Amino acid sequence: MKKNIAILGRGMSLKGYHKFSHLFKKIYIVGNFYKEIKKIGIKNFKDKEIIHVVSRTDMPLRNNYYKKLNFTKITTPYYDRELLSSKLIRKFKKENLEVEKLPEYMELRGYPSAPRDIILEYSKKYDNYKDLCKFLKKNLSKEIEELTNNSNRSHYWPTTGSYAFDLCLVENAPEKVYMFGIDCFHTLTYSMYNYDFKEHRDTDATKLMFYHIEELVKEFSSTKFYSYSKVIKLNYPNWNMI
């Protein structure tokens, strides 16, 4: 069980979490999540080591959950220079919470700062995202340099959820990964916030999220994946739907 990890997004398949929560002790949760904890029941999180992965738009969890539960860190896919110019760090500092920047071992993962639609277009020609990244860096150097200067990031991920998925694999090299609520925005959310979309989204970001998840499943071929989502359908020996 020590090598078992779970990643929790906010999609409808999060409803399966409590059925399998006895199989792992460490979880990564993505984004605003206080309604999800309340709805599932705080007792289902009491014995977990929890990493909270947040984006620029996310807020600190309510209900004093950071003290009631075992949160070992709050982290983000952004670099130092992005955090300094971001409201994200200020929101969490008001609560006396520290947000860790993108760790060094993740800096060259993800995708170079090329336009997302271009990355998606060329992804159809590459079944290995690392080869895709090499191609982009070689052939789109001017576009990447411009976007890097404008966004203050040299690499990025299509969604915070795809970053959290990547991060949990790199940090833990787990034997098994359980996935709940990772539906690539193709279902409604398990709990509804005011800003949530009322219908599924089929955007360049969500399409690239599908691509990146599949690439990680191939890259970490010795890890077994167990997904409660019926949205992600892959055909690999290490991929399982539960």
ABEGO torsion letter per residue (X at the ends): XAABBBBBBABAAAAAAAAAAAABABBBBBEBAAAAAAAAEAAAAAABBBBBBBBAABBBBBGGAAAABBBABBBBABBAAAAAABAAAAAAAAAGBBBBBBBAAAAABEBBBBBAAAAAAAAAABABAAAAAAAAAAAAAAAAAAAAAAAGBABBBABAAAAAAAAAAAAAGBABBBBBGBAGGABBBABBBAABBABBBBBAAAAAAAAAAAAAAAABAABBBBBABAABBBBBAABBBX
